[in-house]
């Protein structure tokens, strides 16, 4: 019990005299008998002992006997060392006596031994008791048994260490987030993932991607499972993750929640790296894809050949048809042999055209599905890798870290970018081109996916930048393969996806083809 500085002990009457001013009774004094103080100390719930300057016990209270097992007559006059288990380091005792010599309070934990030889941890505070002249004449010791508390703390510490060890050994990245998506707890795999992704906070980036694709995802109390997310990087730094999320209720820690316990929502995010699995699957798919693209190019070659033949034959047929019309206008020549010959030639030409049109191979109908544009472009680059390496071309791949899925015809989109890349390869492979580089980049702006394919070739004259998209127009030198249908087909595919394609007039040196596709056509 602390004594108010305005209260003093009257030595003659053994009472405490209160000289403070009572708020309600002006100068009315209150006196407490010394017996009250004795009983307060005697029945205090903490073990109290008073010793002389040599630590010999002069007084001990009831709690002291309960904790140590000794009765008062068994410890009176005995040194406090009777409680020592002799396992407490000497350094602790040196610190204790050093503080007391400086007339300062010491507090700490000692290993003590009861009368029955059982050990316990004593949380001890020793204070010097000064006389009126300022000299220390006694020591006041107060301690309590904290063995059970220490055991619980140690058990909790051990469990935390085991839990931390288990979490850090878990190959999956784990992140615990509060309601504001702030990171509360993470394991070693998550920290490794942070280093892998650089400046990007994985949990924040993953949630942004998932919410963008499914706005009500985090409103589901059951959480979510098997949500796949991919992050793009330069070169082969493409990562795939399968994500799981579960909501956890945790009690609030503030003092205001002591009696009325409230809980806060926490999200446990589990991130499994499935990059190797996806890459193995992609290697298998690429072999099938190369065969598919070869068949696609063969089909397009046949279509181009037949359409070219139809285009070439349509001219003479149109001329014959015009001649027949002119002759018929002259009444005197209606029965002439020339008219009959021209009509037969026109009929033969039209029949040949119809036959050729019937021979043009039809493209299979393709459904629109969600397409990962970054992945599709990677596949196109991989398919063209032999040509790229053979011509000593450097590909500068600059994908956006993440793009939303595009609803489109996957194979036709792949064909679109394959044609643009082939054009760029042809441009930088021309004789006289010293710097052979192609830069392919993707980005997402205003609900549009934008793909730029830039090369260091000779470029396209401004007056030809629109003409190159016309059917059967080709800027390639004579003798080169191709009848000028590639960019025309590119235009058709882009139109079917409600997008745009054009060459940048201001780009120098070389050419830059820009394809813009709306995310939600």
HUWO-V748393 format. One record per residue. RES is the residue in three letters. PHI is phi in whole degrees, 0 to 359 (999 if undefined). Layout:
res = [RES | RES]
phi = [PHI | PHI]
This chain:
res = [UNK | UNK | UNK | UNK | UNK | UNK | UNK | UNK | UNK | UNK | UNK | UNK | UNK | UNK | UNK | UNK | UNK | UNK | UNK | UNK | UNK | UNK | UNK | UNK | UNK | UNK | UNK | UNK | UNK | UNK | UNK | UNK | UNK | UNK | UNK | UNK | UNK | UNK | UNK | UNK | UNK | UNK | UNK | UNK | UNK | UNK | UNK | UNK | UNK | UNK | UNK | UNK | UNK | UNK | UNK | UNK | UNK | UNK | UNK | UNK | UNK | UNK | UNK | UNK | UNK | UNK | UNK | UNK | UNK | UNK | UNK | UNK | UNK | UNK | UNK | UNK | UNK | UNK | UNK | UNK | UNK | UNK | UNK | UNK | UNK | UNK | UNK | UNK | UNK | UNK | UNK | UNK | UNK | UNK | UNK | UNK | UNK | UNK | UNK | UNK | UNK | UNK | UNK | UNK | UNK | UNK | UNK | UNK | UNK | UNK | UNK | UNK | UNK | UNK | UNK | UNK | UNK | UNK | UNK | UNK | UNK | UNK | UNK | UNK | UNK | UNK | UNK | UNK | UNK | UNK | UNK | UNK | UNK | UNK | UNK | UNK | UNK | UNK | UNK | UNK | UNK | UNK | UNK | UNK | UNK | UNK | UNK | UNK | UNK | UNK | UNK | UNK | UNK | UNK | UNK | UNK | UNK | UNK | UNK | UNK | UNK | UNK | UNK | UNK | UNK | UNK | UNK | UNK | UNK | UNK | UNK | UNK | UNK | UNK | UNK | UNK | UNK | UNK | UNK | UNK | UNK | UNK | UNK | UNK | UNK | UNK | UNK | UNK | UNK | UNK | UNK | UNK | UNK | UNK | UNK | UNK | UNK | UNK | UNK | UNK | UNK | UNK | UNK | UNK | UNK | UNK | UNK | UNK | UNK | UNK | UNK | UNK | UNK | UNK | UNK | UNK | UNK | UNK | UNK | UNK | UNK | UNK | UNK | UNK | UNK | UNK | UNK | UNK | UNK | UNK | UNK | UNK | UNK | UNK | UNK | UNK | UNK | UNK | UNK | UNK | UNK | UNK | UNK | UNK | UNK | UNK | UNK | UNK | UNK | UNK | UNK | UNK | UNK | UNK | UNK | UNK | UNK | UNK | UNK | UNK | UNK | UNK | UNK | UNK | UNK | UNK | UNK | UNK | UNK | UNK | UNK | UNK | UNK | UNK | UNK | UNK | UNK | UNK | UNK | UNK | UNK | UNK | UNK | UNK | UNK | UNK | UNK | UNK | UNK | UNK | UNK | UNK | UNK | UNK | UNK | UNK | UNK | UNK | UNK | UNK | UNK | UNK | UNK | UNK | UNK | UNK | UNK | UNK | UNK | UNK | UNK | UNK | UNK | UNK | UNK | UNK | UNK | UNK | UNK | UNK | UNK | UNK | UNK | UNK | UNK | UNK | UNK | UNK | UNK | UNK | UNK | UNK | UNK | UNK | UNK | UNK | UNK | UNK | UNK | UNK | UNK | UNK | UNK | UNK | UNK | UNK | UNK | UNK | UNK | UNK | UNK | UNK | UNK | UNK | UNK | UNK | UNK | UNK | UNK | UNK | UNK | UNK | UNK | UNK | UNK | UNK | UNK | UNK | UNK | UNK | UNK | UNK | UNK | UNK | UNK | UNK | UNK | UNK | UNK | UNK | UNK | UNK | UNK | UNK | UNK | UNK | UNK | UNK | UNK | UNK | UNK | UNK | UNK | UNK | UNK | UNK | UNK | UNK | UNK | UNK | UNK | UNK | UNK | UNK | UNK | UNK | UNK | UNK | UNK | UNK | UNK | UNK | UNK | UNK | UNK | UNK | UNK | UNK | UNK | UNK | UNK | UNK | UNK | UNK | UNK | UNK | UNK | UNK | UNK | UNK | UNK | UNK | UNK | UNK | UNK | UNK | UNK | UNK | UNK | UNK | UNK | UNK | UNK | UNK | UNK | UNK | UNK | UNK | UNK | UNK | UNK | UNK | UNK | UNK | UNK | UNK | UNK | UNK | UNK | UNK | UNK | UNK | UNK | UNK | UNK | UNK | UNK | UNK | UNK | UNK | UNK | UNK | UNK | UNK | UNK | UNK | UNK | UNK | UNK | UNK | UNK | UNK | UNK | UNK | UNK | UNK | UNK | UNK | UNK | UNK | UNK | UNK | UNK | UNK | UNK | UNK | UNK | UNK | UNK | UNK | UNK | UNK | UNK | UNK | UNK | UNK | UNK | UNK | UNK | UNK | UNK | UNK | UNK | UNK | UNK | UNK | UNK | UNK | UNK | UNK | UNK]
phi = [999 | 276 | 260 | 300 | 300 | 274 | 258 | 230 | 272 | 276 | 293 | 282 | 258 | 54 | 230 | 263 | 256 | 261 | 262 | 285 | 273 | 287 | 295 | 261 | 236 | 41 | 256 | 294 | 261 | 236 | 239 | 245 | 294 | 298 | 301 | 297 | 293 | 298 | 294 | 298 | 287 | 300 | 256 | 299 | 285 | 248 | 291 | 238 | 220 | 240 | 235 | 278 | 289 | 257 | 70 | 275 | 287 | 252 | 205 | 213 | 264 | 298 | 298 | 300 | 292 | 294 | 285 | 270 | 88 | 273 | 275 | 298 | 287 | 277 | 248 | 297 | 82 | 276 | 283 | 302 | 296 | 300 | 270 | 289 | 266 | 62 | 244 | 288 | 304 | 298 | 301 | 294 | 291 | 298 | 295 | 300 | 291 | 296 | 294 | 294 | 296 | 272 | 59 | 240 | 282 | 243 | 222 | 179 | 237 | 239 | 267 | 254 | 230 | 281 | 298 | 277 | 73 | 284 | 263 | 208 | 268 | 250 | 275 | 247 | 231 | 242 | 234 | 286 | 253 | 263 | 280 | 298 | 277 | 89 | 275 | 280 | 239 | 213 | 237 | 254 | 245 | 227 | 215 | 219 | 282 | 245 | 301 | 293 | 298 | 298 | 299 | 296 | 297 | 294 | 297 | 296 | 297 | 297 | 296 | 297 | 293 | 295 | 297 | 297 | 296 | 297 | 297 | 288 | 275 | 287 | 293 | 284 | 280 | 243 | 220 | 255 | 242 | 276 | 297 | 267 | 66 | 278 | 288 | 257 | 210 | 209 | 253 | 296 | 297 | 293 | 295 | 295 | 296 | 300 | 294 | 294 | 269 | 73 | 284 | 277 | 279 | 306 | 298 | 296 | 294 | 294 | 296 | 299 | 293 | 295 | 292 | 297 | 275 | 218 | 304 | 265 | 301 | 278 | 275 | 279 | 295 | 276 | 79 | 210 | 212 | 55 | 265 | 267 | 228 | 234 | 239 | 264 | 215 | 285 | 62 | 262 | 280 | 246 | 240 | 236 | 223 | 255 | 243 | 232 | 224 | 226 | 274 | 232 | 269 | 232 | 294 | 286 | 261 | 290 | 297 | 292 | 259 | 293 | 270 | 251 | 289 | 242 | 243 | 239 | 279 | 232 | 252 | 269 | 256 | 251 | 239 | 261 | 279 | 246 | 300 | 298 | 299 | 296 | 294 | 295 | 296 | 293 | 299 | 293 | 292 | 296 | 298 | 292 | 292 | 297 | 296 | 298 | 292 | 297 | 295 | 297 | 293 | 296 | 298 | 294 | 297 | 295 | 300 | 294 | 295 | 295 | 295 | 295 | 296 | 297 | 297 | 292 | 283 | 297 | 298 | 300 | 298 | 295 | 294 | 297 | 298 | 294 | 295 | 298 | 297 | 294 | 293 | 296 | 289 | 267 | 298 | 288 | 257 | 295 | 256 | 288 | 293 | 297 | 296 | 297 | 294 | 294 | 295 | 295 | 295 | 296 | 298 | 296 | 296 | 296 | 297 | 295 | 298 | 297 | 295 | 295 | 298 | 292 | 275 | 296 | 294 | 276 | 278 | 300 | 289 | 246 | 281 | 271 | 224 | 295 | 238 | 274 | 294 | 298 | 296 | 298 | 293 | 299 | 296 | 297 | 297 | 296 | 298 | 268 | 300 | 298 | 294 | 297 | 291 | 298 | 260 | 63 | 265 | 260 | 261 | 260 | 263 | 234 | 278 | 295 | 301 | 210 | 235 | 292 | 293 | 256 | 276 | 197 | 271 | 301 | 293 | 291 | 295 | 297 | 295 | 303 | 287 | 296 | 293 | 295 | 292 | 299 | 299 | 294 | 297 | 300 | 294 | 276 | 270 | 295 | 295 | 97 | 275 | 274 | 265 | 248 | 227 | 230 | 251 | 241 | 226 | 229 | 201 | 234 | 222 | 51 | 65 | 238 | 266 | 241 | 240 | 249 | 238 | 247 | 231 | 255 | 282 | 284 | 86 | 238 | 299 | 306 | 288 | 257 | 294 | 265 | 296 | 296 | 272 | 282 | 298 | 66 | 260 | 221 | 266 | 285 | 299 | 299 | 97 | 282 | 292 | 121 | 249 | 84 | 261 | 300 | 288 | 295 | 292 | 302 | 299 | 296 | 295 | 298 | 298 | 297 | 256 | 58 | 248 | 224 | 217 | 200 | 259 | 287 | 293 | 267 | 282 | 215 | 277 | 91 | 223 | 230 | 264 | 240 | 249 | 242 | 234 | 290 | 292 | 240 | 292]
